[in-house]
Every structure is written in C-alpha cells, then in structure tokens.
Amino acid sequence: MQEPAIREPEVLATWNRPDAGCVHPWVRWTVLVGCVITVAIALGGAHAIWMLDRESITVDRFWFTNALGIGLAVALVAVATPRGPASRFVRLAVALPIAHAIVLVIAWRAWVHYTPQLPEVHDAAPFARALPIPLVVGALAASYLVIARVVGRRRRGEWIHALAILALVHLLLAGLWLPIAARIWWQEWMWTRAQLVLVDPPLLAFVLLPPLMLAIAFTVLVIQRPEVVRRAIPLLATLAIVLAIGSLFTRLGAPEGPALVYGNFTHVVLATGLVAALSVLALGVVIATRMRRARRALARSTTNRSGVILRDPDDETDAIACVVTHWLRGPRVLMRSFVVETTEGPLHVPSAELVLPVPCATTVLGAGEAVVVLRHGDRVTVGGFVEPPSGHPFRETATPLPGSDGLLVTTETLDRYGFANLAHAIWRPCIAYLIIVTAVALPALAGLMR
C-alpha cells in the first residue's frame, strides 16, 4: 500500500501554507457562501409560504418571514465570534450541516401542511405522496447503516466513516443524475398517463438505483483500497465536473415533461441531503463518544504503563501520524509498532488506539499527507491491559496482557478535548457536504429559470 507523505509540523510552517489551525482561502469563501445561501434560503422559503397562504397565517408577517433566517444568522455569528483553538471557518463548517438539517425539517413540515392546498403541486408529485419524506429518510438511514457496517467490518471504527462517505457520495450522484435521467426517460406520449408513469417501477429503478450502486462501489474502494482512490482523484474530479455540467445544462433547457419527472423525485434528493447532513454529524458524535470512553478507560485503569518510545534502528520514521486520506472523511491514524521503555522493562506495542487531540496542523494538509503526532523519545502512557490470570505461575513478572478492546496510547497528561477537537476531526467532510449541496442545488435553481 502506498505510504502517505509524512510532514513535520515545523516543516509545514515554512511552506507557503496557512498557519496550523487555519484554512486555505478557498475554504473560507466556501464557508461564507454556504452561510449566505443558508440564511437566504430560510428567508426566501418563509416568504414564499407567506405569499401562498398569507390569509390563513395568524403570525405577524415580519416574524413569520424573518424569524428563522434571523435565528440562523444569529446562531452562525455566535459560533464564529469566540476565539479558540479552532478557526472560526472550521467551526462554521461544522455548524452549517446542523443549520441545513433544521431548514430541511422545517421545509418538510411546510410541504406536508401546504401541498394539499396547492392542487397543481399535489397532482404533479404522486411518488412524493406514495413515499413521503419520513419513509425515504428512514429507508435511506437503515440502508446506509447496513451497508456501512458490511463495508467497514474489517477495520475497527471504519463503519462510521463508511456511513459518511456513502451518504455524501450518494447525495452528489443522486442530485446530479436526476435531471439527466428525467430527460432521458420522458417521452411525449407519457402525457396521457403521467400519473401512472411517474410511479412506474422501471422509472423508479432507472432514477434511484444507479446513484446508489455507484456510491456503494466508491465507498468500498475508499475504505478497502484507499490508495486506488488517491491515485484516481484527478479522473474522479473530472468525471464529477462533467456530470455536474451535464446536469446543469439539462435542467436549463428542460421541457415540461422532464421537469415533471424531476419534481416528482425532488423530495428524494431533499431526504438524501438530510440524511447526509445527519451522517456527517453522526461521525462527529461517534468520534467524540469514542474519545471520551478512551479517556475514561485510561483514567480509571490501574494497569497503565508509562515510559519513553524507543528508537528503532531499522526505522527512521516516527511512530504515529495523523493521516488525511481525502475530503470525505476525518483524519485516520497511521501507527507503526513501537517499544516503550518502562520501569518494568521494555513494552512492545504492536498497535493501539491513539487518544490525543487532532493536531491543528491537519487543517493545512493535502490529500495523502500526514502530520507527526508522536515521535521517538516522547513520553507516553499505554493502557488497556488486563491482569494475568490468578493461577499464572509468574503473575508478578508476567508481561501485561492486552484487553479485548485493544490498547490505548496517549501522552502522560490527559488534556480535555472540547469542540475544537471535534471540529478538527469532521470539518473536511462538512466542507465536502457544502460543495456537494451547492453542486446539487445549481441544477434545481437552473430549472426555475425556464
């Protein structure tokens, strides 16, 4: 397997890159544009609902049309304002999927309430009536979980990364494939039986299955053969751009028939977006929970061993590095076996879970790069051992036995891990989510310009 390019933090500081903890200018602009679009959609959606049903709405117009947008804007400012170890753009990137999830849930509630009052919209979406958003969200979430568990079963903890990758890639492919599929499928004779055609099983399979199958195949490659994906990044990026351009131009010139098919499946794209946002947030929750459990296990353990990492004369590289494979997942730990010199003697550590904050320097790494977090000569504490059996003949001098949950390694001072560590772990998937949402939204907006 191709080894990542390991970077020393001191070397990164001398290169033409942002300071550790900061992000590149294009990331800042992506986050700012995402904030503006999020607030604008909240304001525009509330205004559109007011115009549709203003006579039956008893709430004051100003608060009805502006409360959600103002609330989101205030929340985003509150996230960005405080100073901290994490860049404000990193914090905003993590906050935006939460904001999008809130907006999508409100949009769904508005759809359920107001669609029966709009006969044309109601009749144009028979599939949305047959399979409403809650059922789509539940089916997608259950499917993603099963697939992620199967794909990530070979490596501990990989299932949650597989879940986020699958959800993000499926959102991109489903959103960009829908306009093209609608244009290919629709024929003029279908106007006479549009209500039946729009829920025809072959159409459902043609629209829904290709994106899901490709997303599953890509997720399998990313988790099990990351070096293959890393080498194919230029080709994959080119194909994604071509697909996005094709989807955009297909929607720009779409006649009413394909537009009808597109509208019939819009709720599926919205549900996929909601599940993608929740999957990225679930990645953060699982990482934070896992880190908290590891810290508690180390703090409570009575069998921890402390010492200094010995240098291996046959290995000139450092022991542990935090690896960034690509933008669809958080950092992955690359660990080589090492030996710790303890007061009880040398302790061989073949592998262990790293219990350390995600380095700020990971914000300036590129795909396939890694930053050193533990070096030879560093003092560490290794935990996760169990006492030898009571009948062991050399119980007092026996080599400590690793527990069933594996070993844990950290520095001797267990620092507290707050929101900054969580943000550094998942901000890249959050940026990928923002880019994907923008790519999917452009064809939808283009259709409104007909």
N, C-alpha and C positions, 0 to 999 in steps of 0.2 A: 504494500500500500504506500502511496506517495506521502512522504512526511511533510508536514506544514513548515512554512518558513518561520522559524522562531526568532522573535525580535526582543532585544533587551530594552526595557523602558528608557534607559539612558540614551540608547541609540535613537529610539523614536523621537526623543526630544530634540535631536539635532537635525532631523529631517524636515522637509517642507510640509509639515502636517500640523493640524491644530494641537494645542496643548492637551495633555491627558485629561480626560473628562469632558472635553469639548467635542463638537462635531463639525463636519465639513459644511461649508456654506450651502450647498445644495440641499443638505438635510434640514438646515434651518428654514429655507424657503419652503420646502415640502411641508414642514410642520405649520408654518404661518399660513400657507394657503389652505391647509386642512382645517385650521381653526376658523378662518374666514368663511369657508364653504359650509362648515358645520353650523355656525350661527346663522348664516344666510338661509340655509335650508329650513332651519327651525322657524325663522321669521316668515319666510315665504310660504311654508306649508300651513302655518296657523292663519296667515292672511287669506290663503286660498279657501280654507274651510269656512272662514268667516263670510266670504263672498258667496259661497254655496248655500249657507243656511243661517244667514245673519238674523233672520226674523225669529227663529226659534231659540237663539242663544241668548241667555239672560245675563251673562257675564259682560262687564264693561268692555267695549271694543279694544281699548288700549291694552288692557291686561290680557285679554284673550289672544290678541295677535302678537304681543311682545313679551309676555311673561317667560315663556320657555326660552326664547332667544336671549333675553337679558340674563336669565338664570344660568344658562350655559356660558355666556360671556364672563359673568362674574366668577363662576367656578374655574374657568380656564385661567383667568387673571390670578386667582388665589393660588392655583397650582404653580404658576410661573414666577410669582413675585418673590417668595422667600429665597434667601441664599442657602446653598447647601452643597454637599459634595457632588451631587448630580447636576449636570447642566439643566437649565430651565427648558431647553428644547427637548432634552431626553425625558424630562418629567411630563411635558405636554404631549409628547408622542405616546406615552403610556396612558395618559388621561383621555385622549381622543377616542379610542375604541369604546371606552365607557360611555362617553357622550353619544357616540353613534348608536350604541345599544339602547340607550334611553330614547333617542329620537325614533328609532325603528319600532320600538314597542308602542310609543305614542301614535306613530303612523298606522300601525296595525289596528289599534283601537279606533282610530278615526275611520279607517276603511270599513271596519265592521259596523260602525254606527251610521255612516253616511252613504254607503253604497246602495242600500235598499231605496234611498230617496232619489237616486240617480239612475233611472231605468236604462239609459244607453250604456252606462258603465257596467251596470249589473248584468245586462244581457251579453256584453262583449267578453265576459270572463267566466264561462261555465266551469273551467277547470279550477279556478280560484274558489268557486262555490263548492265544487265537489271535494276539493282537497285544500282546506283553508290553511292559513299560515301556521297556526299552532301544530297541526298534524305534520306539516312539512318540516318544521323546526324539530319536532320530536323524532321523526323518521331520520332526518339528517344526523342529528346528535347521536342517536343509537347506532346508526351505520358507521359513523366516524369512529366511535369508541371501539366497536368490534374490530374494525379494520386496523386501527392504530394498535390495539392490543396484539393482534396477529403479526403485524409488520415489525413492531418493536420488541417482540418477545425474546430475541437473542441477547439483548443488552439491557441491563437494569436501568430503569428510568427513561428509556428511549420512547416509550409509548406516548408520553405527553408531548414530546417534540414531534413525533409522527402525527399526532392529532392536529397540532397547529399547522404543520406543513400541508397535510391533506386538506384542511378546511380552507387555507389561503389559496392553494393552487386550484381547488375546485371552484372557488368563487371567481377567480380570474377566467378560467376556461368556460364556466357556465355563462358568465356575463358577456363574454365576447363571442361565444358560439351561438347564442340565442338569436341575434339579428341575422346571422348568416343562415342558420337552419330555417328560420321563418321564411326567408327569401327563397331558399331552395325548395321548400316543401309546398308553398302555396301555389295553387292553380286557379284560374278564373272560374272553372266550373264549380268550385267549392262554395261559392256564394249561396248556392241553392240549398245547401245543407251545412252551413257554417257551424251551427250549434253542435252537430254531431261530429264534424271533422275536428273541432278544437279539443275534443276529448277522445279522439281515436287512438287506440293503443299504439299503432305504428308511429304516429306523430309523437306521442309521449316518449317512446323509446328513442326515436331519432333526435329529439331535443335533449333528453335528460341523461341518457346512458354514455355517449361519447365523452363528455367532460369528466364524468365520474371515473370511467375506466382509465383515462389518461392521467387523472390526478392520482389514482391508486398506484399506477405504474411508476409515476415520478416519485411518489413518496417511498416506494420500495427501494428505488435506486438511491435516493438521498440517504436513507437510513442504513442500508446494507452495503452500498457501493459509493460512498461519498466522493471518492477520487474520480470516478467516472463522470459524475455531475460537475465536479470542479473543472475538469478539462473541457466539458461541453458547454460551459456558461456562455461564451460568445454566440454559439449556434442557437442555444435556447433563447437568449435575449433577442436575437434576430427574428426567430420564429414568433415570439410573443409580440414584437413590434409589428410584424407583417399581419398577424391576426388582429391586432388592435386597429390598424389602419383599415383592413378589410371590413371589420365590424362597423367602424365609424362611417365609411362611405356607403355601406349597405343600408344603414339607417337614414342617411341623408336623402337618398333617393327612393326610399321605400314607399310603394303604393299602399292603399288602404288595407288590402288583403294581408300582406306580411306584417303590417303594423298591428292588425287584429290578432295574429298569432303571437306576436311579441308581447302585446298587452295581456294576453291570456296566461303567459308564463312569468310576468313581471314579479308576481308575489313569490315565486320560487327563488328568483335572484335575491329579493329582499330577505327571504328567510335564510338563504345561504350566507348573505352578508352578516346577518345577526349571529348565526352560529359561528362564523369565522371570528367575529369580534369577541364572542364569549370564549372561543377556543384559545385565543391569544391571552385573554385574561386568566383562563384556567391554567395556562402554562405558568404564569406568574404565581398563582396561588399554590400550585403544586411545588414549585421551586422553593417558595418561602416556607411552606409547611415542612418540606424535606430538610431544609437548612435548620429550622427551629428544632425538629426532632433530633437531628445530629448533634446540635449544640447541647441539648438537654442530656443526651446519652453520654457525651463526653464529660459534662459537668457532674453527672451522678456516678460515673463509673469509678470503681476502686482499683481497677487493674490497668489504668493508663501507664504507658511507659514514655518517658521524656528523654531526649538526647539530641545529638547533632548528626545531621546527614553526612555520612562519609563519602568521600570522592571515590568513584570507581575508576581505576587507572585505565580501563578499557573503554570508558565512555566519557567523552569530553563535553557532552551536553548536560544541561541542568535537569533536575529530577522531574519537575512538574511544570506544565504550561497550560494556560487557558486558551483554547483554540476557538476561532471563529470560522466556521465552515462556509456559511453563506447567510443571506439575509432572511431566510425563512425560519430560523431557529435561534435560540440563545447560544451562548458560548459553551463549548464542550471541553471537558478536561482531558488532556492527554497526560498520562502518567507512565513513567518507566519504573521498574522495580528498583529499590534502593535499600541501603543498610543504614540503620540508626545506631550510633554508639551510645548505649545507655549505661547506667551504673551497674546494671545486672549483666552487661555484656552486649555484644552486637546483636541487633534485632533486624532480621530480614523482612522487608515489607514488599511482597510481590505486587500488590495492588491495594488501593484504598480509595474511599470517597473523600474528596477534598472539602474541608469545612473552613472556607475562607471567603471573605467578600470578593465579588467580581472586581478585578482591577479596573480603575478608571481608564487605564491605557487601552482597554479593549474598544473604546469609542472611536479610536483612530486607526484601528486595524482594518486591513482589507481582507477579502475572501482568501482563505487558505493560509493566513498568518496567525501566529501565536505569540503571546507575551509571557515571559517567565514570571512565575509567582513564588516558587521555592527553589533555592539553589543549594548546591553542596556547601556545607558549613552552616546552614541555617538550623536554629534550634526548633524542634517540633515536638508535639505530643501525639502519640499514636494510641488510639483507643479501640474498643470493640472486641477486647479479649474476654475469654471466659476462664474460670479456674479449672485446672486439671481435675480429673475425676478423683474422688476421695480415696479410691484404692490404688492410685498411681504410686509405684514404688519410690519414685523420686519427685514427689509432689512439690517439695520446696525448691527444687532446682530445675524442674521441667520447663521446657520452652513454652511460653504462653500460647494458648490455642485461640485462633480467630473464632469469633462467634458466627452464628448462622447468618447474621445480617451484614457480615463483612467488616473490614477495618475502617477506621476514621482517622484522618490526619489533619492537624491544624497547628498553628503557631501556639506558643505557650500562653499567650494572652488571648482569651476569647472575647474579641470585640463584639459590640452589639451591631446587628445588621438591621438597618431601617429601610425606608422606602428607596433610598439611593441604591442599595444593593439589588433590590427587586427591579428598579428601573434599568440598571446596567445589564441585567440578565435578559430582559424581554424587549428593550427598545427597538432592536433591529426588526423583529417580526412585526412590531407596531408600525414602523416606517413602511415595511413591505405591504402591510394591510392598507395604509393610506394611499400608496401608489396604486395598488390593485383596485381599490374603491374608485379612485379617480378614473382609471382606465375603463372600468365598467360603467361609470356614470356618464362618460362622454357620449357613447352611442345613444344612451337613453335621452340625453338632452338634445342631441342632434335630431332625433325623431320629432321633437317638438317644434323644430324649425321648418317643417314641411309647409 
